[in-house]
Amino acid sequence: MAIEILLIDDDPDFSSMLRSLLGGRDFEVHAAYSGEEGIQACRDGEFDVIILDLLMPEMDGWEVCERIRTFSDVPVMILSALGAPASVARALDAGADDYLIKPVHASLLASRLNALVRRRALVDNMQVV
């Protein structure tokens, strides 16, 4: 069964590249090209993990993450060109679960996504007991 990913990034070319990189690894990538579109997609859909860019027009990734956290506990992976410790800390404080810096190797990204999904499944199973 494929892992359902919501990619929130304003760059359609990056979305296509990510689909190509993860396509053969049991991931299904759904793209939203703005913060508002991503928040609505998160409300409407069932996703295993979100990949979120920070630098987007109108609403940045930090605000998107904060708003998603008001209604969802889906794991959020920040994938950004920003690598400054302050950017990372701000994203984690906003509710992100992990942070990778672009460019990232496909195998590392896939492994981290799998880890987030496994961790969420463990938490969900613990809550059922």
N, C-alpha and C positions, 0 to 999 in steps of 0.2 A: 504494500500500500504506500502510495506516494506521500511525502511530507508536503503539506500545503503551506507555501510561503507567500506572504504579502510583502512585496517590495514597494516602498514609498520613496521615490526618487524622481526628481524633475527631468532627468536625462533619459530620453527614450533609447538612445544608443547604448547606454550602460545597461538598461533593462534587457535589451536584446542580447548583449554580451553575457550577462548573468544567466539568462535562460540557456544559452549555449553551454556555458561552463558547468551548470548544475543539471542540465537536462538528462544526461545519461546516468545520474546518480540517485534516482528515485525521488526527485524533487519536482514539484509543480509550482512554477513561479507565476503569480498574478501581480500585475503592476498597477500602481496608482501614481499619477504624475504631479500631484500637489498634496500639501498637508491636509486640506479639507477633504479631498477625494480619498486619501488614505484613511482618515478617521471614519468616514462614512463606510468605506469598504470593510473596515474592521468591525463596525457595528453590524453590518449586514451579513458578513460571511463567517465561516468557520475556518480559522487558520491555525496552524501549529506553531508558527513563528513569524515575526515581522523583521524584515531588514529595512532599516531606516537611515536615510542620509540626513546630515545636519544642515547643510547649506542649500536651502531652497528659498525661492522668492515668496513673498506674502506671509508665509508661516514657516519658521525654521523647525528643524527636527527636534530641538529641545522642547518647544511648545507642543508639537505633535505628540511627543512621548508623554508629556505631562497630561495632556487631554485624554490620551488612550488609557492611561492609568486610572482615570476617574471611573471607568466602566469595564475594564478588561485586565486580566492577569496574563494574557498571552505573552510569551517571552519576546523581548525586543533586543535585536542585535543592531548596534550602530555600526555602519560601514561608511567611513568618512575619510576625506583627505586630511582632515585636521588631526594632528597628533600631539598637540600641546597638552601637558598634564591637566591644565585648567579646563580644557574642552572635554577631556575624558571624564574628569570629576563631575563637571556640570551635567553631562549626559547620564552618568550613573545616579547622580542625585535626582535627576528628572524621572528616574524609574527604569532606565535601560538595564538589561541583564548582562550584556557583554558589549565589547567595543573592539573593532578591528580597523586598521588603517589601510586605506587604498594606496597602492594596489595590493591585493592579497592573493595568495596562491589558492586555486580552486579546492585543492585537497584540504587545506587548513580551514577554509570557510565551511566546507561540507562537514568536517569533523566538529567544528564549534557549533554549527546548527544542529547536528545530531545530538550533541551533548545537551544543548538547551531543551530539545524535545524530550530526551530521556529524563532529565531532571524534572521537567513539568509532569511527566507521566508518573514518576515516583511520588511527587507531592500529591497529585490527584488520587493515586491509589492509597496513600496514607490517610487522606481525608475521608475516604469511603469506609475505612475500617472502623 
